[in-house]
Amino acid sequence: MIKIGFTGDFCPWLRIENEFNAKNWQPLFEEVKPFFDENDLNVFDLECPLTTSNDGISKTGPHIKAHPETAAILNHLNCELVVTANNHFKDYGWKGMQETYQALNKHKVSWLGSGSNFDEASKTFYWKKDNKTIAFINVTENEWTTTQDETPGCHPEDLAANFYKIQEAKKQADFVIVIAHGGHEHYELPSPRMKKWYRFFVDAGADAVVAHHTHIISGYEVYNGAPIFYSLGNFCFDWQGERNKPWNKGMIVRLQFEKNKPVTFEMEFVLQNSDAVGLSFLKDDDKSKMTEHLSKLNAIIQDDKLLEAEFKRYAETWKPVMNTWIQPYKGKIMSSLYKRGLLPSIITKKKKLLYTNLIRCEAHRDILLQSINPTK
């Protein structure tokens, strides 16, 4: 039996990086280390570039990074492979990506999911042990990091292209694992679309799907014999202002492979970088409560109507924010006044119908993206 471990978001910055610089970092991982030592391979989601560059790309949202030498933590945790297709890996451009590759090479850690162009970023990673071949395909939702051409970036989610990648890998490997980065941050369920897409990956030939990005643990299911983990949450991702919250809990998963048998799995739950810096396992009542909560999430995932209803409730909470974002008001003051109902909407109902059609229709959206893309 082959055992492969998977984690959610790994970003060794802030207090972790401070402890690393102070050479006090190894004890922070000692409790969870045995989980990874038992595995034949471990795959971490490297959520940030390992770079000293300060030249951040133009984007929305924060820029994050960690020092290249923190790659030593990967060695300590028996990690030989990282996935890099995510929404932060290109935060410091091609320079930051190159410095990350140099750090990974120095520490003998392989990677997939990104590269100097689309062909490199979309390459499938093949790993062999005991006469078995396992293929890894890494994709991310399209934000500021993905590439479609000769520019550096990450491997994008694209159902047609991903389908052919899975089919090609299926011909060459005993097992195919799709590792996806996407979803709605701080929302603990997949959207109905995500459920359809990740199940589609299985229908295309994937033997398991492992996902992250939401920063909190989501539910999972076994679909046609293949486990689908909708989000592992954070593995090691310190963040100021996030203490004693779902952000500080993550799931680590061990997939087990035997030829001509379905993939099986084990899991543990991790408390990470809350009041105290470092990682530990959830135990006793805390672990029981998490297991019980996951069972409730899994039941919702199995019921299409419940899943749709939950997502509609979640989307409704975003309606004021989204409506504010599409208004042409500039700055915090004007936007805040609109949000409070003190300024009228400048967008008419007819204009909203137009926006809906431009975004919903694939043909219109293709041209819209080309027309308003500020990077081209």
C-alpha positions in Angstrom: 0.0 0.0 0.0 1.2 3.5 -0.9 0.5 6.3 1.5 0.4 10.0 0.4 -0.3 12.9 2.7 -2.0 16.2 1.6 -2.3 19.5 3.4 -4.1 22.7 2.8 -2.5 26.2 2.6 1.1 26.4 3.7 2.5 29.9 4.1 5.5 30.1 6.5 5.4 33.8 7.2 4.8 36.2 10.1 5.3 34.5 13.5 6.4 31.2 11.8 9.1 33.1 9.8 10.1 35.0 13.0 10.6 31.7 14.8 12.5 30.3 11.8 14.9 33.2 11.8 15.4 32.8 15.6 16.1 29.1 15.0 13.2 28.1 17.2 11.0 26.6 14.6 11.4 22.8 14.7 9.4 22.4 18.0 6.4 24.2 16.4 5.9 21.1 14.1 7.0 18.2 16.3 3.5 17.1 17.2 2.3 16.8 13.6 5.6 15.5 12.1 4.9 11.8 12.7 1.9 12.0 10.5 4.1 13.0 7.5 6.9 10.6 8.4 4.6 7.7 8.0 3.8 8.6 4.4 5.7 7.6 1.2 5.1 11.1 -0.2 3.7 14.3 1.1 2.1 17.1 -1.0 1.7 20.6 0.4 -0.1 23.5 -1.1 2.6 26.2 -1.2 0.3 29.2 -0.9 3.0 31.9 -1.3 6.2 32.5 -3.2 9.4 32.0 -1.2 11.1 35.3 -2.2 12.9 38.4 -1.0 11.4 40.5 -3.9 9.4 43.6 -3.0 8.0 44.0 -6.6 4.4 43.0 -6.2 2.2 42.6 -9.2 -0.8 44.8 -9.9 -3.8 42.9 -8.4 -6.6 43.1 -5.9 -6.1 41.6 -2.4 -3.0 41.2 -0.3 0.5 40.2 -1.4 2.1 37.5 0.7 5.5 35.8 0.7 8.0 34.0 2.9 11.8 33.8 3.0 13.3 31.3 0.6 15.1 29.5 3.4 11.8 28.5 5.0 11.8 25.8 2.4 13.7 23.8 5.1 10.4 23.3 6.9 9.3 21.2 3.9 12.3 18.9 4.4 11.6 18.7 8.1 8.0 17.5 7.4 9.1 14.9 4.8 7.5 17.0 2.0 9.0 16.2 -1.5 6.3 17.8 -3.6 4.4 21.1 -3.5 1.5 22.3 -5.6 1.8 26.0 -6.7 -1.3 26.7 -8.7 -3.1 29.1 -6.4 -4.1 32.8 -6.3 -0.9 34.0 -4.5 2.0 32.2 -6.1 2.6 35.0 -8.6 2.2 37.8 -6.1 5.8 38.9 -6.8 5.9 38.2 -10.4 8.2 36.0 -12.4 11.1 37.0 -10.2 9.4 35.8 -7.1 8.5 32.5 -8.9 12.0 31.9 -10.0 13.4 32.6 -6.6 10.9 30.1 -5.2 12.0 27.4 -7.7 15.6 28.0 -6.7 14.8 27.5 -3.1 12.8 24.4 -3.8 15.6 23.0 -5.9 18.1 23.7 -3.2 16.0 21.7 -0.7 15.2 18.9 -3.3 11.5 19.6 -3.4 9.6 19.1 -6.6 6.7 21.2 -7.7 3.9 21.4 -10.3 1.1 23.8 -11.2 3.1 26.8 -12.4 5.9 27.7 -14.8 7.4 30.2 -17.3 4.5 29.6 -19.6 1.2 27.7 -20.0 2.9 24.5 -21.3 5.2 24.3 -18.2 2.4 25.3 -15.8 0.1 22.6 -17.1 2.5 19.7 -17.0 1.3 16.6 -15.2 3.6 15.3 -12.5 4.3 11.6 -12.5 5.5 9.8 -9.4 6.5 6.1 -9.2 6.8 3.6 -6.4 6.5 -0.2 -6.1 5.7 -0.5 -9.9 2.8 1.9 -9.5 2.5 5.3 -11.2 0.5 8.2 -9.7 -0.2 11.3 -11.7 -0.8 14.7 -10.1 -2.7 17.5 -11.9 -2.8 20.9 -10.2 -5.3 23.6 -11.2 -6.5 26.9 -9.8 -9.4 29.2 -10.4 -8.6 32.2 -12.6 -7.5 35.2 -10.7 -4.3 37.2 -11.0 -1.8 34.3 -11.3 -3.0 32.0 -14.1 -1.5 31.9 -17.6 -3.1 31.0 -20.9 -0.1 31.7 -23.1 3.7 32.3 -23.1 3.6 34.4 -19.9 4.6 32.9 -16.5 1.9 31.8 -14.2 -0.2 29.0 -12.8 -2.3 26.2 -14.4 -5.9 27.5 -14.7 -9.2 25.6 -14.2 -10.6 25.0 -17.7 -13.0 22.1 -17.9 -12.2 21.1 -21.5 -8.5 21.4 -21.2 -8.5 19.7 -17.7 -10.6 16.9 -19.1 -8.0 16.1 -21.8 -5.2 16.3 -19.2 -6.9 13.8 -17.0 -7.6 11.5 -19.9 -4.0 11.6 -21.0 -2.7 10.9 -17.5 -5.1 8.0 -17.1 -3.4 6.3 -20.0 0.0 6.5 -18.3 -0.7 6.1 -14.6 -2.4 3.7 -12.3 -4.0 6.6 -10.3 -4.8 10.2 -11.2 -5.1 12.9 -8.5 -6.5 16.3 -9.2 -5.5 19.0 -6.7 -7.6 22.1 -7.1 -7.4 25.6 -5.5 -10.7 27.4 -5.4 -14.0 28.1 -3.7 -15.4 30.9 -1.5 -13.2 32.1 1.3 -14.5 31.4 4.8 -17.5 29.5 3.4 -17.5 25.9 4.6 -19.4 24.2 1.7 -18.7 23.9 -2.0 -21.0 25.9 -4.3 -23.3 23.7 -6.5 -20.9 24.6 -9.4 -17.9 23.3 -7.5 -19.7 20.0 -6.7 -20.5 19.6 -10.4 -17.0 20.4 -11.6 -15.1 18.3 -9.0 -17.4 15.3 -9.8 -16.7 16.0 -13.4 -13.0 15.5 -12.7 -13.9 12.1 -11.3 -16.1 11.3 -14.3 -13.1 12.3 -16.5 -10.9 9.7 -14.8 -9.6 11.2 -11.5 -9.3 8.7 -8.7 -9.4 11.5 -6.0 -9.8 15.3 -5.9 -8.2 17.3 -3.1 -9.0 21.0 -2.8 -8.0 24.1 -0.8 -8.3 27.9 -0.8 -11.2 28.7 1.4 -9.0 28.8 4.6 -11.5 26.7 6.5 -12.3 23.0 6.6 -15.1 21.9 4.2 -17.0 18.7 3.8 -16.1 15.7 1.7 -17.7 12.9 -0.1 -16.9 9.6 -2.0 -18.3 9.9 -5.5 -18.2 6.8 -7.8 -15.5 5.4 -5.5 -13.3 8.5 -5.5 -12.9 10.7 -2.5 -13.5 14.4 -3.0 -12.2 16.8 -0.3 -13.7 20.2 -1.0 -11.3 22.1 1.2 -8.6 21.1 3.7 -8.5 24.6 5.2 -5.2 26.0 6.4 -2.3 23.9 7.4 0.2 26.5 8.5 -0.9 30.1 7.6 -0.5 32.7 10.4 -2.6 35.8 10.0 -2.9 38.8 12.2 -6.5 39.2 13.5 -7.3 35.5 13.0 -7.2 33.8 16.4 -9.5 31.1 17.8 -11.5 31.0 14.6 -12.2 28.4 11.8 -9.1 29.9 10.1 -6.9 28.3 12.7 -8.1 24.7 12.0 -7.1 22.5 9.1 -7.5 19.0 7.9 -4.6 16.8 6.8 -5.4 13.7 4.7 -3.6 10.5 3.9 -4.7 8.8 0.7 -4.0 5.1 0.4 -3.4 3.4 -2.9 -3.6 -0.3 -3.8 -3.6 -1.4 -7.4 -7.1 -2.2 -8.8 -8.8 -1.0 -5.6 -10.5 2.3 -4.8 -8.5 5.0 -3.0 -9.1 4.9 0.7 -8.2 7.7 3.2 -7.5 8.7 6.8 -7.6 12.2 8.2 -6.5 14.3 11.2 -7.4 17.8 12.3 -4.8 20.5 13.1 -5.0 23.6 15.3 -2.6 26.1 13.7 -1.2 29.5 14.7 -4.0 30.6 17.0 -3.1 32.3 20.3 0.1 30.2 20.3 2.3 29.9 17.3 2.7 26.4 16.0 0.7 23.3 15.1 -1.0 20.6 17.2 -3.7 18.0 16.7 -7.3 18.4 17.7 -8.0 15.9 20.5 -10.9 14.5 22.6 -13.9 16.8 22.6 -12.5 19.2 20.0 -11.8 16.4 17.6 -15.3 14.8 18.2 -17.0 18.2 17.6 -15.1 18.7 14.3 -16.0 15.1 13.2 -19.7 15.7 14.1 -19.7 19.0 12.3 -18.1 17.5 9.2 -20.8 14.8 9.1 -23.5 17.6 9.0 -21.6 19.3 6.1 -21.3 16.0 4.2 -25.1 15.4 4.5 -25.7 18.9 3.0 -23.3 18.1 0.1 -25.2 14.9 -0.7 -28.5 16.8 -1.0 -28.5 19.1 -4.1 -31.5 21.2 -2.8 -29.9 21.8 0.6 -26.6 22.7 -1.0 -28.3 25.1 -3.3 -30.3 26.7 -0.5 -27.2 27.1 1.7 -25.3 28.7 -1.2 -28.1 31.1 -1.9 -28.1 32.2 1.7 -24.4 32.7 1.6 -24.5 34.7 -1.7 -27.2 36.9 -0.2 -24.8 38.0 2.5 -22.5 39.3 -0.2 -25.1 41.1 -2.2 -24.5 44.6 -0.5 -20.8 44.2 -1.1 -21.1 43.1 -4.7 -23.6 45.8 -5.5 -21.2 48.4 -4.0 -18.2 47.0 -6.0 -20.0 47.5 -9.3 -21.0 51.1 -8.6 -18.7 53.7 -10.1 -18.3 55.5 -6.8 -14.7 55.9 -5.8 -13.0 55.7 -2.5 -14.1 54.5 0.9 -16.3 57.5 1.8 -18.5 57.4 -1.3 -18.7 53.7 -1.3 -19.7 53.7 2.4 -22.4 56.3 1.8 -23.8 54.2 -1.0 -23.8 51.0 1.1 -25.7 52.8 3.8 -28.3 54.0 1.4 -27.3 57.6 1.6 -26.3 57.8 -2.1 -28.5 56.4 -4.9 -27.5 53.6 -7.3 -26.0 55.0 -10.5 -26.7 51.7 -12.3 -30.2 51.4 -13.7 -32.2 48.1 -13.9 -31.6 48.1 -17.6 -27.8 48.4 -17.1 -27.9 45.6 -14.6 -29.6 43.4 -17.2 -26.8 44.3 -19.6 -24.1 43.4 -17.0 -25.9 40.1 -16.2 -25.8 39.2 -19.9 -22.2 40.2 -20.4 -21.0 38.1 -17.5 -23.4 35.1 -17.8 -23.0 34.5 -21.6 -19.7 32.8 -22.4 -19.3 34.5 -25.8 -19.9 38.0 -24.3 -17.7 37.3 -21.3 -14.8 36.3 -23.6 -14.8 39.7 -25.3 -15.6 41.6 -22.1 -12.4 40.2 -20.4 -10.3 41.1 -23.4 -11.7 44.6 -23.4 -11.3 45.6 -19.8 -8.2 43.6 -18.8 -5.9 46.2 -17.3 -2.8 44.1 -17.8 -3.1 44.1 -21.6 
